[in-house]
């Protein structure tokens, strides 16, 4: 499997864990002390790092550091939008599209000439 595809898959899975670690406690642990939410988030984040570190090491063999970062940001938004709309029940707005288009521009500039 190509290194770029391995990186894409691992970063996508990593971002699923990251998104839940960062935001799910706002819905699921709203009545708990913040310290309980922090420990729960750290537990989830451990799985995120077990995927993110190898993803970046693999990706760095075929991409530059800025390219890896932009790839991660695009994946993060791609994971965040369905999470926000489906799990957190945030209203889908045009701003999601505009933010996505800005990232398309970032991808273009980071990967042109690559």
N, CA, C and O atoms as a Tinker XYZ file with bonds, in Angstrom:
   456  protein
     1  N      0.856000   -1.178000    0.000000    73     2
     2  CA     0.000000    0.000000    0.000000    64     1     3
     3  C      0.902000    1.241000    0.000000    63     2     4     5
     4  O      1.847000    1.313000    0.785000    81     3
     5  N      0.624000    2.200000   -0.857000    73     3     6
     6  CA     1.464000    3.401000   -0.914000    64     5     7
     7  C      1.496000    4.153000    0.425000    63     6     8     9
     8  O      0.512000    4.180000    1.164000    81     7
     9  N      2.641000    4.752000    0.709000    73     7    10
    10  CA     2.815000    5.478000    1.971000    64     9    11
    11  C      1.789000    6.597000    2.124000    63    10    12    13
    12  O      1.303000    6.840000    3.228000    81    11
    13  N      1.454000    7.278000    1.034000    73    11    14
    14  CA     0.480000    8.373000    1.131000    64    13    15
    15  C     -0.908000    7.853000    1.512000    63    14    16    17
    16  O     -1.636000    8.523000    2.245000    81    15
    17  N     -1.281000    6.668000    1.025000    73    15    18
    18  CA    -2.578000    6.083000    1.376000    64    17    19
    19  C     -2.573000    5.590000    2.827000    63    18    20    21
    20  O     -3.561000    5.757000    3.542000    81    19
    21  N     -1.474000    4.989000    3.257000    73    19    22
    22  CA    -1.358000    4.576000    4.660000    64    21    23
    23  C     -1.505000    5.785000    5.577000    63    22    24    25
    24  O     -2.195000    5.737000    6.595000    81    23
    25  N     -0.837000    6.869000    5.189000    73    23    26
    26  CA    -0.910000    8.098000    5.979000    64    25    27
    27  C     -2.332000    8.630000    6.033000    63    26    28    29
    28  O     -2.813000    9.010000    7.101000    81    27
    29  N     -3.005000    8.662000    4.900000    73    27    30
    30  CA    -4.385000    9.133000    4.826000    64    29    31
    31  C     -5.294000    8.320000    5.743000    63    30    32    33
    32  O     -6.085000    8.888000    6.497000    81    31
    33  N     -5.185000    7.011000    5.683000    73    31    34
    34  CA    -6.047000    6.137000    6.495000    64    33    35
    35  C     -5.757000    6.321000    7.981000    63    34    36    37
    36  O     -6.676000    6.481000    8.784000    81    35
    37  N     -4.471000    6.297000    8.342000    73    35    38
    38  CA    -4.116000    6.431000    9.762000    64    37    39
    39  C     -4.488000    7.806000   10.308000    63    38    40    41
    40  O     -4.977000    7.916000   11.432000    81    39
    41  N     -4.260000    8.855000    9.518000    73    39    42
    42  CA    -4.634000   10.198000    9.989000    64    41    43
    43  C     -6.145000   10.366000   10.102000    63    42    44    45
    44  O     -6.628000   11.069000   10.990000    81    43
    45  N     -6.891000    9.725000    9.211000    73    43    46
    46  CA    -8.351000    9.810000    9.306000    64    45    47
    47  C     -8.834000    9.137000   10.590000    63    46    48    49
    48  O     -9.646000    9.702000   11.322000    81    47
    49  N     -8.339000    7.941000   10.860000    73    47    50
    50  CA    -8.714000    7.245000   12.102000    64    49    51
    51  C     -8.260000    8.047000   13.324000    63    50    52    53
    52  O     -8.997000    8.169000   14.303000    81    51
    53  N     -7.060000    8.583000   13.260000    73    51    54
    54  CA    -6.544000    9.403000   14.346000    64    53    55
    55  C     -7.451000   10.597000   14.609000    63    54    56    57
    56  O     -7.730000   10.930000   15.761000    81    55
    57  N     -7.906000   11.234000   13.551000    73    55    58
    58  CA    -8.768000   12.406000   13.701000    64    57    59
    59  C    -10.136000   12.072000   14.258000    63    58    60    61
    60  O    -10.749000   12.904000   14.927000    81    59
    61  N    -10.625000   10.880000   13.998000    73    59    62
    62  CA   -11.890000   10.464000   14.621000    64    61    63
    63  C    -11.714000   10.436000   16.136000    63    62    64    65
    64  O    -12.530000   10.993000   16.871000    81    63
    65  N    -10.646000    9.784000   16.603000    73    63    66
    66  CA   -10.384000    9.753000   18.045000    64    65    67
    67  C    -10.144000   11.158000   18.588000    63    66    68    69
    68  O    -10.665000   11.508000   19.647000    81    67
    69  N     -9.359000   11.968000   17.873000    73    67    70
    70  CA    -9.048000   13.319000   18.314000    64    69    71
    71  C    -10.319000   14.153000   18.474000    63    70    72    73
    72  O    -10.492000   14.858000   19.467000    81    71
    73  N    -11.194000   14.062000   17.490000    73    71    74
    74  CA   -12.421000   14.862000   17.526000    64    73    75
    75  C    -13.286000   14.472000   18.719000    63    74    76    77
    76  O    -13.832000   15.334000   19.408000    81    75
    77  N    -13.408000   13.173000   18.958000    73    75    78
    78  CA   -14.177000   12.739000   20.129000    64    77    79
    79  C    -13.491000   13.170000   21.424000    63    78    80    81
    80  O    -14.160000   13.602000   22.363000    81    79
    81  N    -12.165000   13.058000   21.483000    73    79    82
    82  CA   -11.440000   13.462000   22.695000    64    81    83
    83  C    -11.615000   14.953000   22.967000    63    82    84    85
    84  O    -11.771000   15.357000   24.120000    81    83
    85  N    -11.592000   15.766000   21.927000    73    83    86
    86  CA   -11.677000   17.205000   22.104000    64    85    87
    87  C    -13.086000   17.711000   22.386000    63    86    88    89
    88  O    -13.261000   18.668000   23.140000    81    87
    89  N    -14.100000   17.071000   21.782000    73    87    90
    90  CA   -15.429000   17.698000   21.806000    64    89    91
    91  C    -16.565000   16.857000   22.371000    63    90    92    93
    92  O    -17.557000   17.432000   22.819000    81    91
    93  N    -16.480000   15.540000   22.375000    73    91    94
    94  CA   -17.620000   14.721000   22.801000    64    93    95
    95  C    -17.996000   14.963000   24.256000    63    94    96    97
    96  O    -19.166000   14.846000   24.621000    81    95
    97  N    -17.019000   15.300000   25.088000    73    95    98
    98  CA   -17.320000   15.564000   26.499000    64    97    99
    99  C    -18.264000   16.749000   26.674000    63    98   100   101
   100  O    -18.953000   16.844000   27.690000    81    99
   101  N    -18.304000   17.652000   25.696000    73    99   102
   102  CA   -19.216000   18.797000   25.784000    64   101   103
   103  C    -20.670000   18.345000   25.776000    63   102   104   105
   104  O    -21.542000   19.012000   26.335000    81   103
   105  N    -20.920000   17.218000   25.143000    73   103   106
   106  CA   -22.275000   16.670000   25.086000    64   105   107
   107  C    -22.468000   15.585000   26.145000    63   106   108   109
   108  O    -23.461000   15.585000   26.873000    81   107
   109  N    -21.515000   14.670000   26.222000    73   107   110
   110  CA   -21.694000   13.468000   27.042000    64   109   111
   111  C    -21.346000   13.651000   28.508000    63   110   112   113
   112  O    -21.846000   12.913000   29.357000    81   111
   113  N    -20.502000   14.617000   28.818000    73   111   114
   114  CA   -20.056000   14.785000   30.209000    64   113   115
   115  C    -20.326000   16.198000   30.702000    63   114   116   117
   116  O    -19.613000   16.709000   31.567000    81   115
   117  N    -21.341000   16.818000   30.159000    73   115   118
   118  CA   -21.650000   18.207000   30.473000    64   117   119
   119  C    -21.899000   18.433000   31.961000    63   118   120   121
   120  O    -21.641000   19.523000   32.472000    81   119
   121  N    -22.390000   17.430000   32.649000    73   119   122
   122  CA   -22.702000   17.578000   34.073000    64   121   123
   123  C    -21.592000   17.048000   34.975000    63   122   124   125
   124  O    -21.761000   16.983000   36.192000    81   123
   125  N    -20.476000   16.676000   34.396000    73   123   126
   126  CA   -19.335000   16.158000   35.154000    64   125   127
   127  C    -18.316000   17.274000   35.375000    63   126   128   129
   128  O    -18.272000   18.238000   34.610000    81   127
   129  N    -17.501000   17.146000   36.413000    73   127   130
   130  CA   -16.435000   18.140000   36.600000    64   129   131
   131  C    -15.464000   18.114000   35.413000    63   130   132   133
   132  O    -15.278000   17.078000   34.774000    81   131
   133  N    -14.863000   19.242000   35.134000    73   131   134
   134  CA   -13.959000   19.322000   33.980000    64   133   135
   135  C    -12.805000   18.337000   34.097000    63   134   136   137
   136  O    -12.317000   17.847000   33.079000    81   135
   137  N    -12.362000   18.038000   35.297000    73   135   138
   138  CA   -11.228000   17.130000   35.461000    64   137   139
   139  C    -11.591000   15.717000   35.010000    63   138   140   141
   140  O    -10.747000   15.009000   34.459000    81   139
   141  N    -12.824000   15.306000   35.235000    73   139   142
   142  CA   -13.278000   13.993000   34.763000    64   141   143
   143  C    -13.293000   13.965000   33.237000    63   142   144   145
   144  O    -12.901000   12.974000   32.621000    81   143
   145  N    -13.748000   15.063000   32.636000    73   143   146
   146  CA   -13.752000   15.154000   31.178000    64   145   147
   147  C    -12.321000   15.141000   30.646000    63   146   148   149
   148  O    -12.047000   14.534000   29.610000    81   147
   149  N    -11.409000   15.810000   31.351000    73   147   150
   150  CA   -10.011000   15.838000   30.913000    64   149   151
   151  C     -9.410000   14.437000   30.924000    63   150   152   153
   152  O     -8.738000   14.041000   29.971000    81   151
   153  N     -9.647000   13.687000   31.998000    73   151   154
   154  CA    -9.098000   12.329000   32.054000    64   153   155
   155  C     -9.727000   11.421000   30.999000    63   154   156   157
   156  O     -9.034000   10.607000   30.388000    81   155
   157  N    -11.013000   11.555000   30.787000    73   155   158
   158  CA   -11.665000   10.762000   29.736000    64   157   159
   159  C    -11.088000   11.127000   28.362000    63   158   160   161
   160  O    -10.825000   10.252000   27.537000    81   159
   161  N    -10.898000   12.412000   28.132000    73   159   162
   162  CA   -10.335000   12.866000   26.865000    64   161   163
   163  C     -8.905000   12.369000   26.686000    63   162   164   165
   164  O     -8.527000   11.976000   25.583000    81   163
   165  N     -8.113000   12.379000   27.736000    73   163   166
   166  CA    -6.739000   11.872000   27.653000    64   165   167
   167  C     -6.728000   10.384000   27.311000    63   166   168   169
   168  O     -5.876000    9.915000   26.556000    81   167
   169  N     -7.680000    9.652000   27.874000    73   167   170
   170  CA    -7.767000    8.222000   27.546000    64   169   171
   171  C     -8.058000    7.998000   26.069000    63   170   172   173
   172  O     -7.463000    7.128000   25.433000    81   171
   173  N     -8.969000    8.782000   25.537000    73   171   174
   174  CA    -9.290000    8.677000   24.104000    64   173   175
   175  C     -8.104000    9.145000   23.266000    63   174   176   177
   176  O     -7.788000    8.546000   22.239000    81   175
   177  N     -7.454000   10.212000   23.705000    73   175   178
   178  CA    -6.337000   10.783000   22.954000    64   177   179
   179  C     -5.163000    9.818000   22.855000    63   178   180   181
   180  O     -4.382000    9.897000   21.907000    81   179
   181  N     -5.022000    8.909000   23.818000    73   179   182
   182  CA    -3.935000    7.922000   23.745000    64   181   183
   183  C     -4.059000    7.096000   22.462000    63   182   184   185
   184  O     -3.061000    6.823000   21.796000    81   183
   185  N     -5.277000    6.705000   22.123000    73   183   186
   186  CA    -5.499000    5.951000   20.885000    64   185   187
   187  C     -5.197000    6.827000   19.662000    63   186   188   189
   188  O     -4.676000    6.355000   18.652000    81   187
   189  N     -5.535000    8.097000   19.783000    73   187   190
   190  CA    -5.257000    9.022000   18.684000    64   189   191
   191  C     -3.758000    9.077000   18.395000    63   190   192   193
   192  O     -3.346000    9.035000   17.235000    81   191
   193  N     -2.955000    9.171000   19.433000    73   191   194
   194  CA    -1.505000    9.251000   19.245000    64   193   195
   195  C     -0.913000    7.954000   18.721000    63   194   196   197
   196  O      0.081000    7.975000   17.995000    81   195
   197  N     -1.509000    6.832000   19.080000    73   195   198
   198  CA    -1.026000    5.544000   18.565000    64   197   199
   199  C     -1.229000    5.422000   17.060000    63   198   200   201
   200  O     -0.579000    4.599000   16.414000    81   199
   201  N     -2.111000    6.221000   16.502000    73   199   202
   202  CA    -2.340000    6.251000   15.053000    64   201   203
   203  C     -1.627000    7.434000   14.394000    63   202   204   205
   204  O     -1.085000    7.308000   13.296000    81   203
   205  N     -1.633000    8.567000   15.064000    73   203   206
   206  CA    -1.087000    9.791000   14.490000    64   205   207
   207  C      0.430000    9.739000   14.344000    63   206   208   209
   208  O      0.962000   10.176000   13.324000    81   207
   209  N      1.131000    9.219000   15.336000    73   207   210
   210  CA     2.595000    9.185000   15.267000    64   209   211
   211  C      3.074000    8.313000   14.104000    63   210   212   213
   212  O      3.896000    8.770000   13.310000    81   211
   213  N      2.585000    7.066000   13.974000    73   211   214
   214  CA     3.021000    6.293000   12.807000    64   213   215
   215  C      2.572000    6.921000   11.481000    63   214   216   217
   216  O      3.293000    6.851000   10.486000    81   215
   217  N      1.398000    7.525000   11.469000    73   215   218
   218  CA     0.923000    8.178000   10.239000    64   217   219
   219  C      1.902000    9.255000    9.792000    63   218   220   221
   220  O      2.257000    9.327000    8.616000    81   219
   221  N      2.336000   10.085000   10.720000    73   219   222
   222  CA     3.264000   11.158000   10.371000    64   221   223
   223  C      4.639000   10.626000    9.993000    63   222   224   225
   224  O      5.290000   11.175000    9.104000    81   223
   225  N      5.084000    9.575000   10.650000    73   223   226
   226  CA     6.390000    8.997000   10.300000    64   225   227
   227  C      6.351000    8.394000    8.897000    63   226   228   229
   228  O      7.285000    8.560000    8.112000    81   227
   229  N      5.265000    7.698000    8.596000    73   227   230
   230  CA     5.113000    7.113000    7.255000    64   229   231
   231  C      4.974000    8.224000    6.219000    63   230   232   233
   232  O      5.640000    8.199000    5.184000    81   231
   233  N      4.122000    9.181000    6.494000    73   231   234
   234  CA     3.880000   10.270000    5.553000    64   233   235
   235  C      5.110000   11.106000    5.277000    63   234   236   237
   236  O      5.296000   11.597000    4.163000    81   235
   237  N      5.959000   11.273000    6.292000    73   235   238
   238  CA     7.152000   12.101000    6.147000    64   237   239
   239  C      8.173000   11.470000    5.193000    63   238   240   241
   240  O      9.118000   12.131000    4.761000    81   239
   241  N      7.976000   10.187000    4.870000    73   239   242
   242  CA     8.879000    9.555000    3.901000    64   241   243
   243  C      8.558000    9.986000    2.466000    63   242   244   245
   244  O      9.401000    9.850000    1.579000    81   243
   245  N      7.347000   10.507000    2.232000    73   243   246
   246  CA     6.951000   10.889000    0.875000    64   245   247
   247  C      6.406000   12.313000    0.779000    63   246   248   249
   248  O      6.147000   12.791000   -0.325000    81   247
   249  N      6.227000   13.003000    1.910000    73   247   250
   250  CA     5.678000   14.362000    1.914000    64   249   251
   251  C      6.533000   15.247000    2.797000    63   250   252   253
   252  O      7.245000   14.773000    3.682000    81   251
   253  N      6.449000   16.532000    2.541000    73   251   254
   254  CA     7.129000   17.493000    3.406000    64   253   255
   255  C      6.288000   17.722000    4.664000    63   254   256   257
   256  O      5.118000   17.346000    4.721000    81   255
   257  N      6.898000   18.337000    5.655000    73   255   258
   258  CA     6.177000   18.651000    6.886000    64   257   259
   259  C      4.969000   19.557000    6.629000    63   258   260   261
   260  O      3.892000   19.278000    7.154000    81   259
   261  N      5.106000   20.636000    5.838000    73   259   262
   262  CA     3.922000   21.459000    5.546000    64   261   263
   263  C      2.818000   20.675000    4.818000    63   262   264   265
   264  O      1.634000   20.899000    5.070000    81   263
   265  N      3.194000   19.773000    3.932000    73   263   266
   266  CA     2.189000   18.959000    3.238000    64   265   267
   267  C      1.464000   18.051000    4.216000    63   266   268   269
   268  O      0.247000   17.889000    4.130000    81   267
   269  N      2.208000   17.455000    5.150000    73   267   270
   270  CA     1.568000   16.614000    6.170000    64   269   271
   271  C      0.576000   17.421000    7.000000    63   270   272   273
   272  O     -0.524000   16.953000    7.295000    81   271
   273  N      0.970000   18.634000    7.373000    73   271   274
   274  CA     0.101000   19.475000    8.201000    64   273   275
   275  C     -1.179000   19.849000    7.465000    63   274   276   277
   276  O     -2.265000   19.782000    8.042000    81   275
   277  N     -1.068000   20.238000    6.208000    73   275   278
   278  CA    -2.264000   20.592000    5.441000    64   277   279
   279  C     -3.151000   19.365000    5.254000    63   278   280   281
   280  O     -4.375000   19.463000    5.348000    81   279
   281  N     -2.537000   18.206000    4.989000    73   279   282
   282  CA    -3.313000   16.970000    4.859000    64   281   283
   283  C     -4.097000   16.713000    6.149000    63   282   284   285
   284  O     -5.278000   16.366000    6.105000    81   283
   285  N     -3.441000   16.883000    7.288000    73   283   286
   286  CA    -4.102000   16.668000    8.576000    64   285   287
   287  C     -5.253000   17.647000    8.770000    63   286   288   289
   288  O     -6.307000   17.263000    9.277000    81   287
   289  N     -5.072000   18.894000    8.380000    73   287   290
   290  CA    -6.127000   19.896000    8.546000    64   289   291
   291  C     -7.341000   19.590000    7.671000    63   290   292   293
   292  O     -8.482000   19.751000    8.105000    81   291
   293  N     -7.094000   19.155000    6.453000    73   291   294
   294  CA    -8.203000   18.783000    5.562000    64   293   295
   295  C     -8.952000   17.587000    6.144000    63   294   296   297
   296  O    -10.183000   17.569000    6.154000    81   295
   297  N     -8.220000   16.599000    6.622000    73   295   298
   298  CA    -8.850000   15.427000    7.239000    64   297   299
   299  C     -9.618000   15.847000    8.482000    63   298   300   301
   300  O    -10.738000   15.392000    8.713000    81   299
   301  N     -9.008000   16.722000    9.286000    73   299   302
   302  CA    -9.675000   17.168000   10.519000    64   301   303
   303  C    -11.023000   17.819000   10.214000    63   302   304   305
   304  O    -12.013000   17.533000   10.888000    81   303
   305  N    -11.071000   18.684000    9.212000    73   303   306
   306  CA   -12.341000   19.320000    8.848000    64   305   307
   307  C    -13.314000   18.297000    8.263000    63   306   308   309
   308  O    -14.517000   18.363000    8.513000    81   307
   309  N    -12.791000   17.358000    7.490000    73   307   310
   310  CA   -13.642000   16.313000    6.894000    64   309   311
   311  C    -14.254000   15.403000    7.950000    63   310   312   313
   312  O    -15.353000   14.881000    7.762000    81   311
   313  N    -13.556000   15.212000    9.046000    73   311   314
   314  CA   -14.081000   14.411000   10.157000    64   313   315
   315  C    -14.983000   15.283000   11.036000    63   314   316   317
   316  O    -16.028000   14.831000   11.503000    81   315
   317  N    -14.570000   16.535000   11.255000    73   315   318
   318  CA   -15.297000   17.410000   12.167000    64   317   319
   319  C    -16.707000   17.740000   11.688000    63   318   320   321
   320  O    -17.642000   17.748000   12.488000    81   319
   321  N    -16.872000   18.011000   10.410000    73   319   322
   322  CA   -18.190000   18.430000    9.919000    64   321   323
   323  C    -19.249000   17.351000   10.163000    63   322   324   325
   324  O    -20.294000   17.664000   10.734000    81   323
   325  N    -19.024000   16.087000    9.755000    73   323   326
   326  CA   -20.042000   15.078000   10.071000    64   325   327
   327  C    -20.234000   14.881000   11.585000    63   326   328   329
   328  O    -21.355000   14.660000   12.044000    81   327
   329  N    -19.144000   14.960000   12.353000    73   327   330
   330  CA   -19.249000   14.841000   13.807000    64   329   331
   331  C    -20.135000   15.958000   14.360000    63   330   332   333
   332  O    -21.048000   15.703000   15.146000    81   331
   333  N    -19.861000   17.188000   13.948000    73   331   334
   334  CA   -20.624000   18.329000   14.463000    64   333   335
   335  C    -22.097000   18.226000   14.100000    63   334   336   337
   336  O    -22.968000   18.479000   14.932000    81   335
   337  N    -22.369000   17.855000   12.864000    73   335   338
   338  CA   -23.755000   17.822000   12.389000    64   337   339
   339  C    -24.498000   16.597000   12.923000    63   338   340   341
   340  O    -25.617000   16.721000   13.420000    81   339
   341  N    -23.884000   15.419000   12.826000    73   339   342
   342  CA   -24.582000   14.182000   13.179000    64   341   343
   343  C    -24.547000   13.873000   14.674000    63   342   344   345
   344  O    -25.542000   13.415000   15.236000    81   343
   345  N    -23.418000   14.119000   15.316000    73   343   346
   346  CA   -23.278000   13.745000   16.730000    64   345   347
   347  C    -23.637000   14.893000   17.672000    63   346   348   349
   348  O    -24.354000   14.705000   18.654000    81   347
   349  N    -23.127000   16.078000   17.357000    73   347   350
   350  CA   -23.361000   17.217000   18.248000    64   349   351
   351  C    -24.608000   18.011000   17.861000    63   350   352   353
   352  O    -25.013000   18.920000   18.586000    81   351
   353  N    -25.218000   17.672000   16.724000    73   351   354
   354  CA   -26.459000   18.310000   16.259000    64   353   355
   355  C    -26.296000   19.799000   15.976000    63   354   356   357
   356  O    -27.199000   20.595000   16.238000    81   355
   357  N    -25.129000   20.168000   15.435000    73   355   358
   358  CA   -24.885000   21.540000   15.005000    64   357   359
   359  C    -25.536000   21.714000   13.636000    63   358   360   361
   360  O    -25.475000   20.826000   12.785000    81   359
   361  N    -26.151000   22.856000   13.444000    73   359   362
   362  CA   -26.798000   23.128000   12.160000    64   361   363
   363  C    -25.747000   23.228000   11.050000    63   362   364   365
   364  O    -24.735000   23.913000   11.197000    81   363
   365  N    -26.004000   22.540000    9.952000    73   363   366
   366  CA   -25.117000   22.612000    8.786000    64   365   367
   367  C    -25.282000   23.977000    8.136000    63   366   368   369
   368  O    -26.391000   24.364000    7.768000    81   367
   369  N    -24.175000   24.708000    7.994000    73   367   370
   370  CA   -24.221000   26.055000    7.440000    64   369   371
   371  C    -23.275000   26.156000    6.252000    63   370   372   373
   372  O    -22.383000   25.327000    6.073000    81   371
   373  N    -23.485000   27.174000    5.459000    73   371   374
   374  CA   -22.633000   27.442000    4.308000    64   373   375
   375  C    -21.195000   27.696000    4.738000    63   374   376   377
   376  O    -20.272000   27.471000    3.955000    81   375
   377  N    -20.988000   28.154000    5.951000    73   375   378
   378  CA   -19.632000   28.434000    6.426000    64   377   379
   379  C    -18.743000   27.200000    6.380000    63   378   380   381
   380  O    -17.532000   27.318000    6.190000    81   379
   381  N    -19.331000   26.010000    6.553000    73   379   382
   382  CA   -18.550000   24.779000    6.434000    64   381   383
   383  C    -17.982000   24.653000    5.019000    63   382   384   385
   384  O    -16.828000   24.266000    4.840000    81   383
   385  N    -18.785000   24.977000    4.035000    73   383   386
   386  CA   -18.330000   24.913000    2.644000    64   385   387
   387  C    -17.234000   25.939000    2.389000    63   386   388   389
   388  O    -16.223000   25.625000    1.761000    81   387
   389  N    -17.428000   27.162000    2.873000    73   387   390
   390  CA   -16.438000   28.209000    2.636000    64   389   391
   391  C    -15.114000   27.850000    3.307000    63   390   392   393
   392  O    -14.048000   28.054000    2.726000    81   391
   393  N    -15.176000   27.322000    4.514000    73   391   394
   394  CA   -13.947000   26.898000    5.199000    64   393   395
   395  C    -13.261000   25.781000    4.416000    63   394   396   397
   396  O    -12.036000   25.755000    4.298000    81   395
   397  N    -14.058000   24.868000    3.888000    73   395   398
   398  CA   -13.499000   23.767000    3.096000    64   397   399
   399  C    -12.824000   24.289000    1.839000    63   398   400   401
   400  O    -11.757000   23.805000    1.459000    81   399
   401  N    -13.433000   25.268000    1.194000    73   399   402
   402  CA   -12.829000   25.848000   -0.014000    64   401   403
   403  C    -11.513000   26.553000    0.302000    63   402   404   405
   404  O    -10.587000   26.530000   -0.509000    81   403
   405  N    -11.425000   27.175000    1.466000    73   403   406
   406  CA   -10.153000   27.787000    1.870000    64   405   407
   407  C     -9.077000   26.716000    2.014000    63   406   408   409
   408  O     -7.928000   26.931000    1.628000    81   407
   409  N     -9.442000   25.574000    2.562000    73   407   410
   410  CA    -8.469000   24.485000    2.694000    64   409   411
   411  C     -8.077000   23.907000    1.343000    63   410   412   413
   412  O     -6.941000   23.467000    1.166000    81   411
   413  N     -8.997000   23.903000    0.390000    73   411   414
   414  CA    -8.643000   23.459000   -0.962000    64   413   415
   415  C     -7.535000   24.363000   -1.506000    63   414   416   417
   416  O     -6.589000   23.885000   -2.132000    81   415
   417  N     -7.654000   25.648000   -1.268000    73   415   418
   418  CA    -6.594000   26.567000   -1.667000    64   417   419
   419  C     -5.280000   26.259000   -0.972000    63   418   420   421
   420  O     -4.221000   26.294000   -1.599000    81   419
   421  N     -5.340000   25.958000    0.314000    73   419   422
   422  CA    -4.122000   25.606000    1.060000    64   421   423
   423  C     -3.486000   24.343000    0.494000    63   422   424   425
   424  O     -2.263000   24.260000    0.374000    81   423
   425  N     -4.310000   23.363000    0.146000    73   423   426
   426  CA    -3.796000   22.129000   -0.446000    64   425   427
   427  C     -3.090000   22.444000   -1.761000    63   426   428   429
   428  O     -1.997000   21.942000   -2.025000    81   427
   429  N     -3.713000   23.267000   -2.568000    73   427   430
   430  CA    -3.110000   23.632000   -3.851000    64   429   431
   431  C     -1.709000   24.216000   -3.643000    63   430   432   433
   432  O     -0.751000   23.792000   -4.290000    81   431
   433  N     -1.599000   25.189000   -2.739000    73   431   434
   434  CA    -0.308000   25.849000   -2.559000    64   433   435
   435  C      0.747000   24.933000   -1.948000    63   434   436   437
   436  O      1.925000   25.049000   -2.284000    81   435
   437  N      0.349000   24.024000   -1.057000    73   435   438
   438  CA     1.318000   23.126000   -0.439000    64   437   439
   439  C      1.762000   21.993000   -1.358000    63   438   440   441
   440  O      2.888000   21.509000   -1.245000    81   439
   441  N      0.896000   21.573000   -2.256000    73   439   442
   442  CA     1.208000   20.412000   -3.086000    64   441   443
   443  C      1.567000   20.769000   -4.527000    63   442   444   445
   444  O      1.951000   19.885000   -5.292000    81   443
   445  N      1.454000   22.034000   -4.917000    73   443   446
   446  CA     1.810000   22.378000   -6.304000    64   445   447
   447  C      3.306000   22.145000   -6.495000    63   446   448   449
   448  O      4.131000   22.456000   -5.636000    81   447
   449  N      3.605000   21.602000   -7.626000    73   447   450
   450  CA     5.004000   21.318000   -7.926000    64   449   451
   451  C      5.558000   20.094000   -7.213000    63   450   452   453
   452  O      6.738000   19.774000   -7.354000    81   451
   453  N      4.718000   19.411000   -6.452000    73   451   454
   454  CA     5.206000   18.228000   -5.715000    64   453   455
   455  C      5.256000   17.017000   -6.615000    63   454   456
   456  O      5.640000   15.934000   -6.173000    81   455
